[in-house]
Amino acid sequence: MTDRTLTVEAETHSSGVTVLTVTGELDHHTAPRLTHALENTPFARDSGTVLDLSGLSYCDSTGITVLITAYHRAQATGSNLFLAGVSSDLMRVFRIVGLDQVLSFQPNVDSAVAALRL
């Protein structure tokens, strides 16, 4: 049995970009934590949001739904959303379900922030 923990830490990057650092397992037990953090994230047209997933070890279909919901919210507000630091194993899953065709990915937070500032 694995320990189903998920932490989400929000910070504002010096550029004004909101960075949510997600660590642990994102599944139907822990998804409400990320959902709550995203509901409190100010998706704004003049800045963007980065989800740092470099510490994410697992993501099930509920987690994918949370990510898609974040994407829709960003789209509705005219904001940009980047996922950063996705492991090769999770990226494989995201490709299988087609998320690589919808979401924007960067190798790390710094690259994502730079892409948002372009």
Buried (B, 14 or more C-beta within 10 A) or exposed (E): EEEEEBEBEEEEBEEEBBBBBBBBBBBEEBBEBBBEBBEEBEBBEEBBBBBBBBBBBBBBEBBBEBBBBBBEBBEEBEBBBBBBBBBEEBBEBBEEEEBBEEBBBBEEBEBBBEBBEE
